[in-house]
């Protein structure tokens, strides 16, 4: 991925303050509640991770938001759910880039283009500075797909935390 000078600078100077600028504590609570409520409708697992910016080493290596999302999908063990139906929604704030990584169970049913379209809708919200709304939209869209292919059973275990992870 080729980043502009502006993107490089934003990644380098971004920190927790940037996440707080776009997501208040109450916004994070609403996102967590939306994930919890969505998981009551399906057996999938939805995780939201927001990262202010990439570290200098990742920038020098040219790590793309997609590559970072895949690495987090692995390190957070989102792939390790019972039905292989975990979904990661990853936001790199410095680049205003969102990536969705879906595990193999749900990927059998949902084409990559569908996930890309959801990302595009979310990024449109970000361009309007509606970050919370964009994330809530993505959670809802992912949940509808999970509900269609993995409806909730009698008692579904919550395998992954619902609380957004800030890096």
Secondary structure as UniProt FT lines:
FT   HELIX           5..13
FT   HELIX           16..22
FT   HELIX           25..39
FT   STRAND          45..51
FT   HELIX           56..61
FT   HELIX           65..75
FT   TURN            76..77
FT   HELIX           78..80
FT   TURN            82..83
FT   STRAND          86..92
FT   HELIX           93..95
FT   STRAND          97..102
FT   HELIX           104..107
FT   TURN            108..109
FT   HELIX           112..127
FT   TURN            128..129
FT   HELIX           131..149
FT   STRAND          165..166
//
